[in-house]
Amino acid sequence: MKRAIRAAASTIPYIVFLIVVPLVLLRFIPAELLNALAGGIGIQVQTITTTLALVGISLAALSVLKNLSREESLLKPIASTVGSIVTLYLFLYIIGLGNPLTFGSINIGTAGATILLDLKFIVLLIIVASAVSWNKIDSSQF
């Protein structure tokens, strides 16, 4: 019973912050601003919120799997590893403003000006932190 309650409680942050909050905030953004972001800068806010919701669903499901599985189960380290990979993708997606393949190098261009954001150092720190978290997964079960 404790395991089921812990599994259900572990999904709450993913559901609230990655599914509910972005979808609610999307309703308050005026359509003119959404069109200006899509046309001028190239940021598709609807696509970003949909991706955040899908990542939130997958992270919530992985959290349930991880918390419901027993300590000696092989499912627990697999769910932890896949969760770390999905979280890394989420950070790359957010830093890349909807394009995770930029790896932190963002070029925002409008009709009159261009802004170049080079966040590769932050991306490198996130990748190193993900590698450290993968290393912490108990490999004695393999």
N, C-alpha and C positions, 0 to 999 in steps of 0.2 A: 504494500500500500504506500509506504514511504517513497519507494522508487517511482511509482506512478505520479505521485504529487510533485516530486522533484522534476520529473520529466515534463509535466504540464507547466510548471512554474518556469522552467528554463526557456520555454518558447515565447513567453510574454514579451521580453525586450525585442526579439526579432519581429514579432507580429506588430507591436506598437510602432517601433522606430523605422522599420523598413517597409511596412505595408500600409498601416492606417495613417500615420502622419503625412507621408508624401501624397497619398491619394486625397486626403482632406485639404492639404495646402494647395494642391492642383486646382481644386474647385474655386479657390479664392483668387487665383491669378487671372487677371482680365485677358480676354481673347486677343486684344490688340497687342499686349505684351508678349503673349505666346507667339503670335505671328511675327513680331519684330525680332524676337530671339531666333526663331527658325529662319527667317529670311536674311536678317542682317549679320548675325554672328554664326548661325548654323547649328544652334543648340536645339535639339528636339526634346522639349521638356516632357511631353507625353511618353516618349520612348524611354527616357531616363526613369520616370516613375514606374513604368511597367517593368523595366528591368530590375529596379529596386524591389518591387513586389515579388517577382520570381525568385530573386536571390533570397529574400526574406522567407519565402515559403520553403526553399530548399534548406536554408540554415536551420529553420525551426524543425523540419523533418529530421535532419541529421542530429540535432540536439536531442530529440525524442529517442532516436535510435541509440545514441551514445548513453543516455541516462537510463534507458530500459534494459540495456544489455548487462549481463553479469561481468564481473571483473575478469574471469577466465575466458570470456568469449572473444573470438577474433573480430567480431563486429565492432567492438569498442574502438580499437586503434584504427580500423578502416574508416569509421565515421569521423574520428578526430582528424585524420589526415585529409579526407575529402572536405571537411569543414574548413580546415586551414587553407586549402587550395581555393575554395569558393570565397573565403574572406579576402584572400590575396587578389582574386579577380575583382571583388567589389571595390577594394581600395584603388586598383588600377583604373577601374571604370569611373570612379568618382574623380580621381585626379586628372584623368584624361578627358573629362567633360563629355562622357558618353562614348569614348573611343579608347578601350584599354590598350590597344596596340601602339599608342603613341609613347608609352612608357614615361609620361611626365613632360614631354615636349609639346606644348600646346601653342598653336598659331591661330590667334583670333583676328580675323581681318574684316574690316568694314570698308565702306566706300572711301573714306578719307584717311583711315589710320589702321595700323597693324600692331597688335600686341603679341609678343612672344614670351611665353612663360616656360622656363626650363626648370622643371621640378625633378630632374633625374636623381639628384642626391636623396630626396625624400623617398622616391621609388626604390632606390637601392637600400635605404634603411628598412623599408617595409618588407622587401624581399629577404633581407638578412634576418629580420624578426620572425618572418614566416619559417625560414629554415631552422631557426633556433627552436621554434615551437614544434616543428616536425621532429626535431632531434629529441625533444622531451617526451615524445610518445613512447610508452613502455614497449620496447621491442623484445622483451623476454617471453612474450606470448607466441612468438613466431617459431 
